[in-house]
């Protein structure tokens, strides 16, 4: 696979030194952007060290990359992903060790965004808030997720987009290479298509993107060599508050083979199915990679009991559902069958037969579950969507087996589709102007926030949904964090002691009451319809205390169970 690649970096209009580093290695088809952090030139050391260590690690393991080049199997792709994780982890440990050996470099670290191209496949490794974009068929997709405090608060609903500018530490990271000895690395891989273009950049550039229009226009340039320089000029016109780095990679001479044509067909079909709603483009690509095309002749059995369970989508033609000799349903293009057999162990005594020459999109249960076991976020989204599908079928009174057999699409727009899938923004042909900002205002030094106890940390530092941290409060953060550490050790001990005392008292009370009343007092009558019917563990067996009474409050305090656990 041939590609053209160009990169450039610039310190910007405010900073004198450049803590960014980048790599364009045409021989390995390896591209990296790193944005360092740390005083006394430590950021420059961290970013350049990360580039060198990762490249050296991959060079030493070139045989593994060549194995995938000659044998592009799913297991070989997994070995490449594991290699990237080890390479970044090696760089992380090296930078952390260097910082421990030199007090002036303590706390130094770097972001890292990496693109590796092998055959017709792209591999990505990512830590921090540098980014990788994909321009495909005139649609722009962000392939990486920012590991930043702002993005974390946005995902949790504790911050709105309008409140971002009020945050005093909006450039804080939640992950970086080298700040700690270990780091979690996001890795991903997917098939590439003819004319794909990639942009790798530091936040000194994408910080000036207002939506996707500017990035699309920059990446669309006919002259690929000019793209990095146009990106730098764009960011400097916006103020150039940070170092700016951009790498553009364009595929060339890539044949439009059967895989590419199938992929372009499969992706829109999958995005229309209700259980794939709200998946990002990156997640949809991963699911589409699992799909295979199956062409069946008229009268051929395409699915029946005993065959490997699979989700099937009719692309062209039609499928008859037979029970014995009876035809119970017809499945038309755009509809599916096999969902229940994939998500459960259900066995339905039905035969699915091609009514005419039919093309199917097919994802086996084994392949789908394998991917879901590797990607917890994708699994959570899909399982939530499937739950909604089955719940709606139940509410409509539709028999699940019947609905499955007929391939009904009961909720074609169950959830809003991801904006990443359908984003298409018209860009006027004029000089792009980034959002303006004071040219001499340098951003605050970067921090890495430990989210191990993030809820308490966010609350303690004042970064909440409606109460952003005031500048005057920033000096109190360190003291509050120390206080949290002390309290975190004392609170669990105190709570555990209270709980033990309460349960001991409760056990004694129950034992005494049981001895007195077990043979004498009948159980109370059941509560009438509409009245609360609780069985509390505080007090005599079966006794119901009035809501708000001291006994009821005691039960709520000491019982570790819900009301109807027993």
C-alpha positions as CSV (number, residue, x, y, z in Angstrom):
1,X,0.0,0.0,0.0
2,X,1.5,3.3,-1.1
3,X,0.9,6.6,0.7
4,X,2.1,10.2,0.7
5,X,2.9,11.8,4.0
6,X,4.1,15.2,5.1
7,X,4.5,16.8,8.5
8,X,5.5,20.1,10.1
9,X,5.7,21.7,13.5
10,X,5.9,25.3,14.8
11,X,6.3,26.8,18.3
12,X,3.4,29.1,17.8
13,X,3.2,32.8,18.5
14,X,3.6,32.7,22.3
15,X,6.1,30.0,23.3
16,X,9.8,30.3,22.6
17,X,10.4,26.5,22.9
18,X,8.6,23.7,21.1
19,X,7.6,20.7,23.3
20,X,5.9,18.9,20.4
21,X,7.7,16.1,18.5
22,X,6.6,14.1,15.4
23,X,7.7,11.2,13.3
24,X,7.1,10.5,9.6
25,X,8.7,7.1,8.8
26,X,7.7,6.2,5.2
27,X,9.7,2.9,5.5
28,X,7.6,1.6,8.4
29,X,4.5,3.5,7.3
30,X,4.6,4.8,10.9
31,X,3.4,8.3,11.9
32,X,3.4,9.9,15.4
33,X,2.6,13.2,17.1
34,X,3.6,13.8,20.8
35,X,2.9,16.9,22.8
36,X,5.2,17.1,25.8
37,X,4.6,18.7,29.2
38,X,6.8,19.7,32.1
39,X,9.1,22.7,33.0
40,X,12.8,23.2,32.3
41,X,12.6,21.6,28.8
42,X,11.3,18.4,30.4
43,X,8.4,18.4,27.9
44,X,10.7,18.3,25.0
45,X,12.6,15.4,26.5
46,X,9.4,13.5,27.2
47,X,8.0,13.9,23.6
48,X,11.2,13.1,21.8
49,X,11.9,10.1,24.1
50,X,8.4,8.7,23.4
51,X,9.0,9.0,19.6
52,X,12.4,7.3,19.8
53,X,11.4,4.5,22.2
54,X,8.3,3.5,20.3
55,X,10.0,3.5,16.9
56,X,12.9,1.4,18.3
57,X,10.5,-1.1,19.9
58,X,8.6,-1.6,16.6
59,X,11.9,-1.9,14.6
60,X,13.1,-4.6,17.0
61,X,9.9,-6.5,16.4
62,X,9.7,-5.9,12.6
63,X,9.3,-9.7,12.1
64,X,5.9,-9.5,13.8
65,X,4.8,-6.7,11.5
66,X,6.0,-8.7,8.5
67,X,4.0,-11.7,9.7
68,X,0.8,-9.7,9.5
69,X,1.8,-8.3,6.1
70,X,2.1,-11.9,4.8
71,X,-0.7,-13.4,6.8
72,X,-3.4,-10.8,7.6
73,X,-5.5,-12.9,9.9
74,X,-7.5,-11.6,12.9
75,X,-5.1,-13.2,15.4
76,X,-2.1,-11.6,13.6
77,X,-3.9,-8.2,13.8
78,X,-4.3,-8.8,17.5
79,X,-0.6,-9.4,17.9
80,X,0.1,-6.0,16.2
81,X,-2.3,-4.3,18.6
82,X,-0.5,-5.9,21.5
83,X,2.8,-4.8,20.1
84,X,1.7,-1.2,20.0
85,X,0.5,-1.4,23.6
86,X,3.9,-2.8,24.7
87,X,5.8,-0.1,22.7
88,X,3.9,2.8,24.3
89,X,4.1,1.1,27.8
90,X,7.9,0.8,27.3
91,X,8.1,4.5,26.5
92,X,5.9,5.4,29.5
93,X,8.2,3.4,31.9
94,X,11.3,5.0,30.3
95,X,10.1,8.5,30.7
96,X,8.9,7.9,34.2
97,X,12.3,6.5,35.2
98,X,14.1,9.5,33.7
99,X,11.9,11.8,35.7
100,X,12.6,10.0,38.9
101,X,16.3,10.3,38.3
102,X,16.2,14.0,37.8
103,X,14.3,16.2,40.2
104,X,14.0,19.0,37.6
105,X,12.0,16.6,35.3
106,X,9.6,15.3,37.9
107,X,6.1,15.1,36.5
108,X,7.1,15.3,32.9
109,X,5.0,13.4,30.3
110,X,3.6,13.5,26.8
111,X,0.6,12.8,24.7
112,X,1.0,10.2,22.0
113,X,-1.1,9.6,18.9
114,X,0.2,6.9,16.5
115,X,-0.9,5.6,13.1
116,X,0.6,2.5,11.5
117,X,-0.4,1.3,8.0
118,X,0.1,-2.3,7.0
119,X,-1.4,-3.8,3.8
120,X,-4.9,-2.4,3.7
121,X,-5.3,-1.8,7.4
122,X,-4.7,1.1,9.8
123,X,-3.6,0.6,13.4
124,X,-4.0,3.3,16.0
125,X,-2.5,3.7,19.5
126,X,-3.5,6.8,21.5
127,X,-2.9,8.5,24.9
128,X,-3.8,12.1,25.8
129,X,-5.5,14.8,23.8
130,X,-3.6,14.9,20.5
131,X,-5.9,13.7,17.8
132,X,-6.2,11.6,14.6
133,X,-8.9,12.4,12.0
134,X,-10.0,10.5,9.0
135,X,-11.4,12.1,5.8
136,X,-13.4,9.5,3.9
137,X,-15.8,10.1,1.1
138,X,-15.9,13.8,2.0
139,X,-17.0,13.0,5.6
140,X,-14.7,13.8,8.5
141,X,-14.4,11.4,11.5
142,X,-12.4,11.8,14.7
143,X,-10.8,8.5,15.4
144,X,-9.4,9.2,18.9
145,X,-11.0,10.3,22.2
146,X,-9.5,13.1,24.2
147,X,-8.2,11.9,27.6
148,X,-8.8,15.3,29.2
149,X,-10.7,16.5,32.3
150,X,-13.0,18.5,30.1
151,X,-14.0,15.5,28.0
152,X,-14.5,13.4,31.1
153,X,-16.8,15.9,32.7
154,X,-18.7,16.3,29.4
155,X,-19.3,12.6,29.2
156,X,-20.6,12.4,32.8
157,X,-22.9,15.3,32.2
158,X,-21.2,17.4,34.9
159,X,-20.3,20.1,32.4
160,X,-21.9,21.8,29.4
161,X,-20.1,23.0,26.3
162,X,-21.0,26.6,27.3
163,X,-19.1,26.2,30.6
164,X,-15.8,25.0,29.2
165,X,-14.3,28.4,28.9
166,X,-15.0,29.1,32.6
167,X,-12.8,26.2,33.7
168,X,-9.4,27.4,35.0
169,X,-7.8,24.0,34.3
170,X,-9.5,23.1,31.0
171,X,-6.2,21.8,29.5
172,X,-5.7,19.1,32.3
173,X,-5.3,15.6,31.1
174,X,-6.5,12.3,32.6
175,X,-3.9,10.2,30.9
176,X,-0.4,10.9,29.7
177,X,2.7,8.9,28.8
178,X,5.4,9.0,31.5
179,X,3.6,10.9,34.3
180,X,3.1,7.5,36.0
181,X,4.9,4.3,35.4
182,X,1.9,2.7,33.7
183,X,-0.7,4.1,31.4
184,X,-3.8,2.7,29.7
185,X,-3.4,2.8,25.9
186,X,-6.4,3.0,23.5
187,X,-5.7,0.8,20.4
188,X,-7.9,0.2,17.4
189,X,-7.6,-1.2,13.8
190,X,-9.8,-1.1,10.7
191,X,-9.7,-1.5,7.0
192,X,-8.8,1.5,4.8
193,X,-10.4,2.5,1.6
194,X,-9.1,4.2,-1.6
195,X,-8.5,8.0,-1.2
196,X,-8.6,7.9,2.6
197,X,-6.7,10.8,4.3
198,X,-5.5,11.0,7.9
199,X,-4.6,14.1,9.9
200,X,-2.5,13.7,13.1
201,X,-2.2,16.9,15.2
202,X,-1.6,18.3,18.6
203,X,-4.1,20.4,20.5
204,X,-2.3,23.5,19.4
205,X,-4.1,23.0,16.1
206,X,-7.4,21.2,16.9
207,X,-8.0,23.7,19.8
208,X,-8.9,26.2,17.0
209,X,-11.4,23.8,15.2
210,X,-14.9,25.0,15.8
211,X,-16.8,21.9,14.7
212,X,-15.5,20.0,11.7
213,X,-15.8,22.5,8.8
214,X,-12.3,23.9,9.2
215,X,-10.6,20.5,9.6
216,X,-12.4,19.3,6.5
217,X,-11.4,22.3,4.4
218,X,-7.7,22.0,5.4
219,X,-7.6,18.2,4.6
220,X,-9.3,18.6,1.3
221,X,-6.4,20.6,-0.3
222,X,-5.4,19.2,-3.7
223,X,-1.7,19.6,-2.8
224,X,-1.1,17.3,0.1
225,X,2.4,18.7,0.8
226,X,0.8,22.1,1.7
227,X,-1.6,20.8,4.2
228,X,0.7,20.8,7.4
229,X,1.8,24.4,6.6
230,X,-1.8,25.6,6.0
231,X,-2.7,24.0,9.4
232,X,0.1,25.9,11.1
233,X,-0.9,29.2,9.5
234,X,-4.5,28.6,10.5
235,X,-3.6,28.0,14.2
236,X,-1.2,31.0,14.3
237,X,-4.0,33.3,12.9
238,X,-6.1,32.2,15.8
239,X,-3.5,33.2,18.3
240,X,-0.9,30.5,18.3
241,X,-1.0,30.1,22.1
242,X,0.5,26.6,22.0
243,X,3.0,24.6,19.9
244,X,1.4,23.4,16.6
245,X,2.1,20.0,14.9
246,X,0.4,18.4,11.9
247,X,1.0,15.3,9.8
248,X,-1.2,14.5,6.8
249,X,-1.2,11.0,5.3
250,X,-3.0,10.2,2.0
251,X,-3.4,6.8,0.4
252,X,-2.6,6.4,-3.3
253,X,-2.8,3.7,-5.9
254,X,-5.1,1.6,-3.7
255,X,-7.3,-0.5,-5.9
256,X,-11.1,-0.5,-5.3
257,X,-11.3,-4.2,-4.5
258,X,-14.2,-6.4,-3.4
259,X,-13.5,-5.7,0.3
260,X,-13.8,-1.9,-0.3
261,X,-17.0,-2.2,-2.2
262,X,-18.5,-4.5,0.4
263,X,-17.5,-2.2,3.2
264,X,-19.2,0.8,1.6
265,X,-22.3,-1.3,1.3
266,X,-22.2,-2.9,4.7
267,X,-21.6,0.3,6.8
268,X,-24.9,2.1,5.8
269,X,-26.9,-1.0,6.3
270,X,-25.5,-1.6,9.8
271,X,-26.0,2.0,10.8
272,X,-29.7,1.7,10.0
273,X,-30.3,-1.3,12.3
274,X,-31.7,-0.3,15.7
275,X,-29.2,-2.3,17.8
276,X,-26.3,-0.4,16.1
277,X,-27.7,3.1,16.8
278,X,-25.5,5.7,18.6
279,X,-22.3,3.9,17.7
280,X,-19.4,6.1,16.7
281,X,-18.0,5.8,13.2
282,X,-15.0,4.0,14.7
283,X,-17.2,1.5,16.5
284,X,-19.3,0.9,13.3
285,X,-16.1,0.3,11.3
286,X,-15.2,-2.4,13.9
287,X,-18.5,-4.1,13.6
288,X,-18.5,-3.8,9.8
289,X,-15.1,-5.5,9.7
290,X,-16.8,-8.6,11.1
291,X,-19.3,-8.9,8.3
292,X,-18.9,-11.2,5.4
293,X,-20.9,-11.4,2.2
294,X,-22.8,-14.6,1.5
295,X,-24.5,-15.3,-1.8
296,X,-27.2,-18.0,-1.8
297,X,-29.0,-19.5,-4.8
298,X,-32.7,-19.9,-5.0
299,X,-33.9,-22.7,-2.7
300,X,-30.7,-22.8,-0.6
301,X,-31.1,-23.1,3.2
302,X,-29.1,-20.1,4.6
303,X,-29.9,-20.7,8.3
304,X,-31.4,-23.4,10.4
305,X,-31.1,-25.2,13.7
306,X,-27.7,-26.8,14.0
307,X,-25.9,-24.2,11.9
308,X,-23.6,-21.6,13.5
309,X,-25.7,-18.8,15.0
310,X,-25.3,-15.6,13.0
311,X,-27.0,-12.2,12.5
312,X,-28.1,-12.0,8.9
313,X,-29.1,-8.9,7.0
314,X,-30.7,-9.2,3.5
315,X,-28.9,-7.0,1.0
316,X,-30.6,-8.1,-2.2
317,X,-33.2,-10.8,-2.9
318,X,-35.5,-12.2,-0.2
319,X,-35.6,-15.1,2.3
320,X,-38.6,-17.3,3.2
321,X,-39.1,-18.5,6.7
322,X,-40.4,-22.1,6.8
323,X,-41.9,-24.2,9.5
324,X,-42.0,-27.6,8.0
325,X,-43.7,-27.1,4.7
326,X,-45.5,-23.9,5.7
327,X,-44.1,-20.5,4.8
328,X,-44.6,-18.3,7.8
329,X,-42.8,-15.1,6.8
330,X,-40.8,-13.4,4.0
331,X,-37.7,-11.3,4.8
332,X,-37.0,-8.4,2.4
333,X,-33.9,-6.3,1.7
334,X,-32.8,-4.2,4.7
335,X,-34.4,-6.6,7.2
336,X,-32.6,-9.0,9.4
337,X,-33.0,-12.4,11.2
338,X,-31.0,-14.4,13.7
339,X,-30.8,-11.7,16.5
340,X,-32.3,-13.9,19.2
341,X,-30.0,-16.8,18.4
342,X,-27.0,-14.5,18.7
343,X,-27.8,-12.8,22.0
344,X,-29.4,-15.9,23.6
345,X,-29.2,-19.6,23.4
346,X,-32.7,-19.8,21.9
347,X,-33.3,-22.6,19.4
348,X,-36.1,-22.0,16.9
349,X,-37.2,-24.9,14.7
350,X,-37.3,-22.9,11.5
351,X,-35.6,-23.0,8.2
352,X,-34.5,-19.8,6.4
353,X,-34.5,-20.4,2.6
354,X,-33.4,-18.1,-0.2
355,X,-36.6,-17.4,-2.3
356,X,-34.4,-16.2,-5.2
357,X,-30.7,-15.5,-5.7
358,X,-30.0,-13.6,-2.5
359,X,-27.0,-11.7,-1.0
360,X,-26.7,-11.5,2.8
361,X,-24.5,-9.6,5.2
362,X,-23.5,-12.1,7.9
363,X,-21.9,-11.6,11.3
364,X,-21.4,-14.8,13.3
365,X,-22.1,-15.0,17.0
366,X,-18.6,-16.0,17.8
367,X,-17.0,-13.0,16.0
368,X,-19.5,-10.5,17.5
369,X,-19.0,-11.8,21.1
370,X,-15.3,-11.8,20.7
371,X,-15.3,-8.1,19.8
372,X,-17.7,-7.2,22.5
373,X,-15.5,-8.9,25.1
374,X,-12.6,-6.7,24.0
375,X,-14.5,-3.4,23.9
376,X,-16.7,-2.8,27.0
377,X,-18.0,0.5,25.8
378,X,-19.2,-1.0,22.5
379,X,-20.7,-3.9,24.4
380,X,-22.6,-1.6,26.7
381,X,-24.1,0.4,23.8
382,X,-25.1,-2.6,21.9
383,X,-26.6,-4.4,24.8
384,X,-28.6,-1.3,25.8
385,X,-29.9,-1.0,22.2
386,X,-30.9,-4.7,22.1
387,X,-32.7,-4.3,25.5
388,X,-34.6,-1.4,24.1
389,X,-35.6,-3.4,21.0
390,X,-36.8,-6.3,23.1
391,X,-38.6,-4.1,25.6
392,X,-40.5,-2.3,22.8
393,X,-41.5,-5.5,21.2
394,X,-42.9,-6.7,24.6
395,X,-44.8,-3.5,25.1
396,X,-46.3,-3.7,21.7
397,X,-47.5,-7.2,22.5
398,X,-45.5,-8.7,19.6
399,X,-44.4,-12.3,20.1
400,X,-40.6,-12.3,20.2
401,X,-40.3,-15.4,18.2
402,X,-42.7,-14.2,15.5
403,X,-41.0,-10.8,15.4
404,X,-37.6,-12.4,15.0
405,X,-38.8,-14.8,12.3
406,X,-40.2,-11.9,10.2
407,X,-37.2,-9.8,10.7
408,X,-39.3,-6.8,11.8
409,X,-37.6,-3.5,12.1
410,X,-39.9,-2.2,14.8
411,X,-38.0,0.9,15.7
412,X,-35.9,2.2,12.8
413,X,-35.0,5.3,14.6
414,X,-35.0,4.0,18.2
415,X,-32.1,6.2,19.2
416,X,-30.6,9.2,17.6
417,X,-27.9,8.3,15.3
418,X,-24.4,9.4,16.1
419,X,-23.5,12.7,14.5
420,X,-20.2,11.1,13.6
421,X,-22.0,8.8,11.2
422,X,-24.1,11.3,9.3
423,X,-22.0,14.5,9.7
424,X,-21.8,16.4,6.4
425,X,-21.0,20.1,6.6
426,X,-20.9,22.3,3.5
427,X,-17.8,24.5,3.5
428,X,-17.7,27.8,1.6
429,X,-14.7,28.3,-0.6
430,X,-13.1,31.2,1.1
431,X,-10.2,31.9,3.4
432,X,-10.6,30.0,6.6
433,X,-10.4,32.2,9.8
434,X,-10.0,30.4,13.1
435,X,-11.6,31.8,16.3
436,X,-9.7,34.8,17.4
437,X,-8.0,35.1,20.8
438,X,-5.4,37.5,22.3
439,X,-2.1,36.7,20.6
440,X,0.1,37.0,23.7
441,X,-2.0,35.1,26.2
442,X,-0.2,31.8,27.0
443,X,-2.2,29.0,28.4
444,X,-1.7,27.6,31.9
445,X,0.8,24.8,32.5
446,X,-0.7,21.4,31.8
447,X,-1.6,19.1,34.6
448,X,-2.5,15.4,34.7
449,X,-5.5,14.6,36.9
450,X,-5.7,11.3,38.7
451,X,-9.3,10.0,38.3
452,X,-8.8,7.1,40.7
453,X,-11.0,9.0,43.2
454,X,-12.4,11.4,40.6
455,X,-15.8,12.1,42.1
456,X,-14.3,13.4,45.4
457,X,-11.4,15.2,43.5
458,X,-13.8,17.0,41.2
459,X,-16.0,18.0,44.2
460,X,-13.1,19.1,46.3
461,X,-11.6,21.2,43.6
462,X,-14.9,22.9,42.8
463,X,-15.2,21.6,39.3
464,X,-18.9,20.7,39.3
465,X,-21.7,21.1,36.9
466,X,-22.9,24.6,37.9
467,X,-20.1,25.9,40.1
468,X,-16.8,26.2,38.1
469,X,-13.7,26.9,40.1
470,X,-13.0,30.6,40.7
471,X,-9.5,31.8,40.1
472,X,-9.1,32.7,43.8
473,X,-9.9,29.1,44.8
474,X,-7.0,27.5,42.8
475,X,-4.6,28.0,45.7
476,X,-6.8,25.9,48.0
477,X,-6.9,22.8,45.7
478,X,-3.6,21.3,47.0
479,X,-4.8,21.6,50.7
480,X,-8.1,20.1,49.9
481,X,-6.5,17.2,48.1
482,X,-4.3,16.5,51.2
483,X,-7.4,16.7,53.4
484,X,-9.2,14.2,51.1
485,X,-6.3,11.8,51.5
486,X,-6.5,12.0,55.3
487,X,-10.3,11.7,55.4
488,X,-10.3,8.8,52.9
489,X,-8.4,6.7,55.5
490,X,-10.5,7.7,58.5
491,X,-14.0,7.6,57.0
492,X,-14.1,3.9,56.1
493,X,-12.9,2.9,59.6
494,X,-15.6,5.0,61.3
495,X,-18.4,3.9,59.0
496,X,-17.4,0.2,59.5
497,X,-17.4,0.6,63.2
498,X,-20.9,2.2,63.2
499,X,-22.2,-0.6,60.9
500,X,-20.8,-3.4,63.2
501,X,-22.4,-1.8,66.3
502,X,-25.8,-1.3,64.6
503,X,-25.9,-4.9,63.3
504,X,-24.9,-6.3,66.7
505,X,-27.7,-4.3,68.3
506,X,-30.2,-5.4,65.6
507,X,-29.2,-9.1,66.0
508,X,-29.7,-9.0,69.7
509,X,-33.1,-7.3,69.4
510,X,-34.3,-9.8,66.8
511,X,-33.1,-12.8,68.9
512,X,-34.9,-11.5,72.1
513,X,-38.1,-10.7,70.2
514,X,-38.1,-14.1,68.5
515,X,-37.9,-15.9,71.8
516,X,-40.9,-14.0,73.2
517,X,-43.2,-14.1,70.2
518,X,-42.4,-17.0,67.9
519,X,-45.1,-19.3,69.4
520,X,-47.6,-16.6,70.5
521,X,-48.1,-13.9,67.9
522,X,-49.6,-14.5,64.5
523,X,-48.2,-12.8,61.5
524,X,-50.1,-9.6,60.5
525,X,-52.5,-9.7,57.6
526,X,-51.2,-8.7,54.2
527,X,-51.5,-5.1,53.3
528,X,-54.7,-4.2,51.3
529,X,-54.3,-3.4,47.6
530,X,-52.5,-0.2,47.0
531,X,-51.0,-0.1,50.5
532,X,-47.2,-0.5,51.1
533,X,-46.3,-4.1,51.9
534,X,-42.8,-4.1,53.5
535,X,-41.1,-6.8,55.5
536,X,-38.6,-5.0,57.7
537,X,-35.7,-6.7,59.4
538,X,-35.7,-4.2,62.4
539,X,-38.3,-5.3,65.0
540,X,-40.4,-8.4,65.2
541,X,-40.5,-10.8,62.3
542,X,-43.1,-9.6,59.8
543,X,-43.8,-6.3,61.6
544,X,-44.5,-3.2,59.5
545,X,-43.4,0.1,61.0
546,X,-45.1,3.3,60.0
547,X,-43.1,5.4,57.5
548,X,-41.0,8.0,59.4
549,X,-41.2,6.2,62.7
550,X,-37.9,5.8,64.7
551,X,-38.0,2.0,64.1
552,X,-38.5,2.5,60.3
553,X,-35.5,5.0,60.2
554,X,-33.4,2.5,62.2
555,X,-34.2,-0.2,59.7
556,X,-33.3,1.9,56.8
557,X,-29.9,2.9,58.4
558,X,-28.7,-0.6,59.3
559,X,-30.2,-2.8,56.6
560,X,-27.8,-3.6,53.8
561,X,-30.6,-5.0,51.6
562,X,-33.5,-3.6,49.6
563,X,-37.0,-4.0,51.0
564,X,-37.8,-7.2,49.0
565,X,-34.5,-9.0,49.1
566,X,-35.8,-11.9,51.2
